[in-house]
């Protein structure tokens, strides 16, 4: 994305790296399609901000700088307020723009006068336009904003449709497992706002790889790195066959990520003990040639504590990577999938689960279509998102325990199963 700020080598500067001295670079720039100046943060300007941000999001993104005169680009520092400008602008957009665009705000302080500075707003190109500000769809028209009409509206809706199709295509596993029926928990993290044309340099890719390796080390896990045609695969090796990972993270050039974690199934002896204890042979199946009866001894039973410990431990690596790269989860769309887990019984020795089984029967994934809906984290409702928490809670959701169930028994069971994963088998 365009940045009006450059470093000593002429490379674009990120918002977090801008200094007060960098504002001098704006003197040579004119307002235009991706840049707008405002002299002060007055009530009139505050009223226009949602429209300006929405127009940038509906176009190619852009920068709004408050504290720069729009006629001669001279510095006109605005006072530092008790309230945070980012919160104030965020609240303006939440009240006046739908859906909420993705943007960042920074107050760049004047080092000679810490009580004043300049507000810099970076607006990203929207993934799901049109963004409507007070009932109007605005787009950039030269150095101003104006209502979108005709073909412009069609193109905005087309962009959103293409983006949804791109995310749907991303949500498919590509990590190799020798057994085609390996039961997997997959977590998809699609980074928004990036385009295929944003090809990183080799140095950037190496930096990504170093950060991911460091995240594995922090979790006490070894990893092997495999270079794919458009990604890096970081896998935790198994002892018996170094070619086959038992858990893996696939990292793409735009920092989208896929997590694949095989479920831990109980051994034959453990399964037989549980089957005998709870008489699963009473479970009946269709008695036809097309659907022959499945006896309980053929059931696949998954360890809740061990599988969840593996899932959350690997998801913690994603959190460490995002923090190490100073990214924000709000840049991601997230979905999960249970693959080859249809009909696999969830098992735990947790007393509350044993009581649950006696009264309601065991939990299991009851559908062959196990891909969740996509959750878009840039809608302002996921400020405390963590991959580890998401993976753990939604793992049980996919096994039949709905999140936010009004039944207190369900909620208590989820909490008990989450606690049981602590100290369980590690990846």
C-alpha positions in Angstrom: 0.0 0.0 0.0 1.1 3.6 -0.7 2.8 5.5 2.1 3.6 9.2 1.9 6.5 8.6 4.3 9.8 7.1 3.1 12.9 6.0 4.9 16.5 6.9 4.0 16.5 4.3 1.2 13.2 5.5 -0.2 11.2 2.5 1.0 7.7 3.2 2.4 7.5 3.7 6.1 4.8 1.9 8.2 2.6 4.0 10.5 4.3 2.7 13.6 7.7 3.9 12.4 6.8 7.5 11.5 8.6 10.2 13.5 7.7 13.9 13.9 10.6 14.8 11.6 9.0 12.7 8.9 6.1 15.1 8.7 8.3 17.5 6.7 8.1 15.1 3.8 4.5 16.1 3.4 5.5 19.6 2.3 6.3 18.3 -1.2 3.0 16.4 -1.6 -0.4 17.5 -2.8 -3.8 16.3 -1.6 -5.1 13.6 -3.9 -6.7 10.2 -4.3 -4.8 8.7 -1.3 -3.9 11.7 0.8 -5.9 14.4 2.6 -4.9 17.1 5.0 -6.9 18.9 7.8 -5.6 21.9 9.7 -7.4 21.1 13.0 -9.5 18.6 14.8 -12.6 20.9 14.9 -16.2 19.8 15.3 -16.6 20.3 11.6 -13.7 18.1 10.7 -14.8 15.4 13.2 -18.2 15.4 11.4 -16.4 14.8 8.0 -14.0 12.1 9.3 -16.4 9.1 8.8 -17.1 10.1 5.3 -13.4 10.5 4.5 -12.4 7.2 6.0 -15.3 5.4 4.2 -14.3 6.9 0.9 -10.7 5.7 1.3 -11.9 2.2 2.3 -14.2 2.1 -0.8 -11.3 3.1 -3.0 -7.6 2.0 -2.7 -7.0 3.1 0.9 -5.3 6.3 1.9 -4.0 8.6 4.6 -5.7 11.4 6.6 -3.3 13.8 8.4 -4.8 16.2 10.9 -2.5 19.0 11.9 -1.2 19.9 8.4 -2.6 22.9 6.6 -4.2 21.9 3.3 -3.0 25.0 1.5 0.7 25.2 2.2 1.3 21.9 4.1 2.6 23.8 7.1 2.6 22.1 10.5 -0.3 23.1 12.7 0.0 20.9 15.7 -3.2 19.9 17.5 -3.4 19.6 21.3 -3.0 16.3 23.0 -6.3 15.5 24.7 -7.2 13.5 27.8 -9.1 11.1 25.5 -7.3 8.9 23.0 -7.7 10.2 19.4 -7.8 6.6 18.1 -10.7 5.8 20.4 -12.5 8.9 19.4 -12.2 8.3 15.7 -13.0 4.7 16.1 -16.2 5.6 17.9 -17.1 8.1 15.2 -16.8 5.3 12.5 -18.7 2.7 14.6 -21.6 5.2 14.9 -21.6 6.5 11.3 -20.1 3.9 9.0 -21.3 0.4 8.2 -19.5 -2.0 8.1 -16.7 -0.5 10.1 -13.6 0.1 7.9 -10.2 -1.1 8.9 -7.8 1.7 9.8 -5.1 2.7 12.3 -4.6 6.0 14.1 -1.5 7.4 15.6 -0.8 10.6 17.5 2.7 11.7 16.5 4.0 13.8 19.3 6.1 16.9 18.9 9.3 16.2 20.8 9.8 19.9 21.6 6.2 20.2 22.9 4.9 16.8 24.2 1.4 18.3 24.8 0.8 18.7 21.0 1.3 16.8 17.8 -0.2 15.6 14.6 -2.9 12.9 14.1 -2.1 10.4 11.3 -4.9 8.0 10.1 -4.0 5.2 7.8 -7.1 3.7 6.1 -6.8 0.3 4.4 -8.5 -0.7 1.2 -11.8 -2.3 2.3 -12.3 -6.1 1.8 -16.1 -6.0 1.9 -17.3 -2.8 0.4 -19.4 -0.8 0.0 -18.8 1.1 3.3 -21.8 3.4 3.9 -21.3 6.6 5.8 -24.6 8.1 7.1 -26.5 6.4 4.3 -24.2 7.4 1.5 -21.5 5.3 -0.4 -18.6 7.7 -1.0 -15.5 7.1 -3.1 -12.4 9.2 -3.7 -12.7 11.7 -6.6 -9.4 13.3 -7.0 -8.6 15.1 -3.7 -12.2 14.9 -2.4 -14.9 12.4 -1.7 -18.2 12.0 -3.6 -21.1 9.6 -3.9 -20.5 6.4 -5.9 -23.0 5.8 -8.8 -23.6 3.2 -11.5 -20.7 1.1 -12.4 -18.7 2.1 -9.3 -21.3 0.6 -7.1 -21.3 -2.6 -9.1 -17.5 -2.8 -8.8 -17.6 -2.4 -5.1 -20.1 -5.3 -4.7 -18.0 -7.3 -7.1 -14.9 -6.7 -4.9 -16.6 -8.0 -1.8 -17.9 -11.1 -3.7 -14.4 -11.9 -5.0 -12.9 -11.5 -1.5 -15.4 -14.0 0.0 -14.6 -16.5 -2.8 -10.8 -16.0 -2.1 -11.3 -16.7 1.6 -13.4 -19.8 0.8 -10.7 -21.1 -1.5 -8.1 -20.6 1.2 -9.9 -22.8 3.7 -8.6 -26.1 2.4 -5.8 -28.2 3.9 -2.6 -28.6 1.9 -0.3 -30.2 4.5 0.7 -33.7 3.7 -0.2 -36.6 5.9 0.6 -40.2 4.9 -2.8 -41.6 6.0 -5.6 -40.0 3.9 -8.1 -40.5 6.7 -6.0 -38.8 9.4 -8.4 -37.0 11.8 -7.4 -33.3 11.8 -8.3 -30.0 13.5 -7.6 -27.2 11.1 -7.5 -23.5 11.9 -7.4 -21.0 9.0 -6.1 -17.5 9.5 -6.6 -15.4 6.3 -4.9 -12.1 6.4 -7.1 -9.4 5.0 -6.1 -6.4 2.9 -3.2 -8.1 1.1 -3.1 -8.8 -2.6 -1.1 -11.3 -4.7 0.8 -8.4 -6.2 2.2 -7.6 -2.7 5.1 -10.0 -3.2 7.6 -9.8 -0.4 11.4 -9.8 -0.8 13.5 -12.8 0.1 14.8 -10.9 3.1 11.2 -10.3 4.3 10.3 -14.0 3.9 13.5 -14.9 5.9 12.4 -12.5 8.6 9.0 -14.2 8.7 10.6 -17.6 9.0 12.9 -16.5 11.8 10.0 -15.1 13.8 8.1 -18.4 13.4 11.1 -20.5 14.4 11.4 -18.3 17.5 7.8 -18.9 18.3 8.3 -22.7 18.2 11.4 -22.4 20.4 9.5 -20.3 23.0 7.0 -23.1 23.2 9.7 -25.7 23.6 9.0 -27.4 20.2 11.4 -28.5 17.5 10.3 -27.8 13.9 11.3 -28.6 10.4 10.9 -26.1 7.6 9.7 -27.2 4.2 9.6 -24.8 1.2 6.4 -25.1 -0.9 5.8 -23.2 -4.1 4.0 -20.3 -2.3 4.5 -21.0 1.4 6.7 -22.3 4.2 5.5 -25.3 6.2 6.8 -25.5 9.8 6.2 -29.1 11.1 6.7 -30.8 14.4 8.4 -34.1 13.5 7.3 -37.5 14.7 9.8 -39.9 16.1 9.1 -42.9 13.9 8.9 -41.2 10.5 10.6 -37.8 9.9 8.6 -37.2 6.7 5.3 -37.0 8.5 4.4 -34.1 10.8 2.0 -34.6 13.7 1.3 -30.9 13.8 2.1 -28.2 11.2 1.8 -24.5 10.5 1.7 -23.3 6.9 2.9 -19.7 6.5 2.1 -17.8 3.3 3.9 -14.7 1.9 1.1 -12.4 3.0 1.3 -13.9 6.5 -1.9 -15.8 6.2 -1.6 -19.1 8.1 -3.0 -22.6 8.3 -2.7 -24.8 11.4 -3.2 -28.6 11.1 -3.3 -30.7 14.2 -4.0 -34.5 14.2 -6.4 -35.6 16.9 -5.1 -38.1 19.4 -7.1 -41.3 19.2 -7.3 -43.9 22.0 -5.4 -47.2 21.6 -7.4 -50.4 21.1 -7.1 -51.4 24.7 -8.3 -48.0 25.9 -11.2 -48.1 23.5 -12.3 -51.6 24.5 -12.3 -50.6 28.1 -14.5 -47.6 27.4 -16.8 -49.5 25.1 -17.3 -52.2 27.8 -17.8 -49.6 30.5 -20.6 -47.7 28.7 -22.1 -50.4 26.5 -21.7 -48.5 23.2 -22.8 -51.8 21.5 -26.3 -50.7 22.2 -25.8 -48.0 19.5 -27.5 -49.3 16.3 -27.0 -48.5 12.7 -28.9 -49.0 9.5 -29.1 -52.7 8.7 -28.8 -52.5 4.9 -26.1 -53.6 2.5 -25.3 -49.9 1.7 -25.0 -49.0 5.4 -24.0 -52.1 7.3 -24.1 -51.9 11.1 -21.1 -50.3 12.7 -20.2 -52.1 15.9 -18.9 -50.2 18.9 -15.5 -52.0 18.6 -15.1 -50.1 15.3 -15.7 -46.7 16.8 -12.8 -44.2 16.8 -12.5 -42.4 20.2 -10.6 -39.2 20.6 -8.8 -38.1 23.8 -10.3 -34.7 24.7 -7.5 -33.6 27.1 -4.6 -34.8 24.9 -6.0 -33.5 21.7 -7.0 -30.1 23.1 -3.6 -29.7 24.7 -2.0 -30.3 21.4 -4.4 -27.9 19.6 -4.0 -25.0 22.1 -0.2 -25.4 22.3 0.1 -25.1 18.6 -2.4 -22.2 18.4 -0.2 -20.4 21.0 2.6 -20.4 18.4 0.3 -18.4 16.1 -0.3 -15.9 18.9 3.5 -15.6 19.5 4.1 -15.1 15.8 1.6 -12.3 15.5 3.0 -10.5 18.6 6.6 -11.0 17.3 5.6 -9.5 14.0 3.6 -6.7 15.7 0.6 -7.6 13.6 -3.0 -7.3 14.8 -5.5 -10.1 14.8 -8.1 -7.6 13.5 -6.4 -8.0 10.1 -7.5 -11.6 9.9 -10.5 -13.6 8.9 -10.7 -16.9 10.9 -12.4 -20.3 10.4 -11.9 -23.8 11.8 -12.5 -27.2 10.3 -12.7 -30.8 11.6 -11.4 -33.1 8.9 -12.0 -36.9 8.9 -13.5 -36.5 12.4 -17.1 -37.2 11.5 -18.5 -39.7 14.0 -15.3 -39.7 16.2 -16.4 -39.9 19.8 -15.0 -37.3 22.2 -13.7 -38.9 25.5 -12.6 -37.5 28.8 -12.2 -39.0 32.3 -13.4 -35.6 33.7 -16.2 -36.5 36.2 -18.6 -34.0 34.8 -18.2 -35.5 31.3 -18.8 -39.0 32.6 -22.1 -37.7 34.2 -22.9 -36.1 30.9 -22.4 -39.3 29.0 -24.6 -41.3 31.4 -27.5 -38.9 30.9 -27.1 -37.5 27.4 -24.7 -39.8 25.6 -21.1 -39.1 24.4 -20.2 -36.0 22.3 -19.0 -36.5 18.7 -18.7 -34.5 15.5 -22.2 -35.2 13.9 -21.6 -33.9 10.4 -19.3 -34.6 7.5 -19.4 -30.9 6.6 -17.3 -29.5 9.4 -16.1 -26.1 8.1 -17.2 -23.3 10.4 -18.5 -20.0 9.2 -15.8 -17.4 8.7 -15.4 -14.8 11.4 -14.1 -11.4 10.3 -12.1 -9.9 13.1 -12.0 -6.4 11.8 -15.6 -5.7 12.8 -14.6 -4.3 16.2 -16.1 -7.2 18.2 -12.9 -9.2 18.6 -10.5 -6.8 20.4 -9.3 -9.6 22.8 -9.0 -12.3 20.1 -6.4 -15.0 20.8 -5.8 -18.0 18.5 -5.4 -20.3 21.5 -8.7 -19.3 23.1 -10.5 -19.5 19.7 -9.1 -23.0 18.9 -9.9 -24.4 22.3 -13.5 -23.2 22.6 -14.4 -23.9 19.0 -12.9 -27.4 19.2 -15.7 -28.3 21.6 -18.2 -26.4 19.6 -17.5 -28.7 16.6 -17.9 -31.7 18.8 -21.4 -30.7 19.8 -21.1 -28.2 22.7 -22.4 -24.9 21.5 -20.7 -21.7 22.6 -22.8 -19.5 24.9 -25.4 -22.3 25.5 -28.2 -21.2 27.8 -27.9 -24.6 29.5 -25.6 -24.2 32.5 -24.6 -27.8 32.3 -23.1 -27.2 28.8 -21.2 -24.2 30.0 -19.8 -25.9 33.1 -18.8 -28.9 30.9 -16.8 -26.7 28.5 -15.0 -25.1 31.4 -14.2 -28.5 33.0 -12.9 -29.9 29.7 -10.7 -26.9 29.1 -9.2 -27.3 32.5 -8.6 -31.0 31.9 -6.3 -30.2 29.0 -3.7 -28.5 31.3 -0.9 -31.0 32.0 -2.1 -33.4 29.3 0.1 -34.9 26.6 2.2 -32.4 24.7 2.7 -32.2 20.9 
